[in-house]
Amino acid sequence: MDSVFYTWFTPLMGMGTVFIGLVSLIFITKLMSLIVTKVVLKKTAAPAPATAAPAPAAAPAPAITGEMVAAISAACAEEMGTDVSKIRILSIKKL
């Protein structure tokens, strides 16, 4: 009877220790997640200022210049692996 007990004691003790450790890690992870979530929500839930300043007017976008067209066509030619004189750009639109 003693030999059976000692034969199974070590594996069962090892598996029990691993199981308890993994369950502990799950609870610690959930607790940390809860704490971090509350801290983040506390920081983001700050009241907004009563008077909002008007948004500044957007600066007018610069016109497409010859240098911009040259740079875009050079980049396209480099990407396609050809000479700039062999490509033809029909239009350029700002996104």
N, C-alpha and C positions, 0 to 999 in steps of 0.2 A: 504494500500500500504506500509506503514511504517513497519508493522509487518512482511510482506513477506521479505522485505529487511533485516531486522534484523535477521530473521530466517535463511537465507542463507548466510549472511555475514561472520559469524564465520567459518563455514565449508569451504567455498570457500577461505577465507583468509588463513586458515591452510593448505589446499591442495596446494595453490599457493606457500606458503612459503616452503613447503617440496619439491615441484617440482623445484623451483629456487635453493634450497640448493643442491639437487642431481645433477642438471646440472652444478652447480658451482664445485662440487666435481669431476665430470668427466673432466672438463677443467683443474682443478688444477692437477689432476693425469696425464693427458696427457702432461701438461707443465713440470712437474717434471720428467716424463719419457724422454722427449726430452732433458732436461738439463743433466740428468745423462748419457744418451746415448752419448751425445757430449763430456762430460768430460771423459768417459771411452774410447771412440774412440780417443780422443786427447792423452791420456796416452799410448794407445797401438800402435798408429801410429808413435811413435818415430822411427827415422831412425836407422837401424841396424848398428853395427860397421863395418867399411870398411874391416878390416882384422879379420877373424874369427880364433880363436885358434884351433888347431887340437884337436879332441876328444881324451881323454886319453884312452889308451888300456884297454879293459875290463880285470879285474883280472880273472885268471882261477878259475872256480868253484871247490870247494873242492870235493874230492871223497866221495862217500857214505861209511861211516864208520860203524862199528858194533854198535856203540852207536846210530847212526841215525836209523839203522834198528830196534834196540830194542825200541827206542822211538816211531817210527811209528807203530810197531806191538802192543805196549802197548796201544797207542791211539785208534787203530782199535778195539782191544779187548774190551776196555772200552766202546766204542761207540756201539758195538754189544752186550754188556752185557755178555761176555763169558770170559773164561780163555785164557791167551796168548798161552798156549800149545795146545789149540784146534783150532787155526787158522793157516793157511798156506799162506804165502805171496810168490807169484811166481816171481814177479819182481817189481822194484821200478824205476820209470822214473822221471827225473826232468822236471818241467814245466817251 
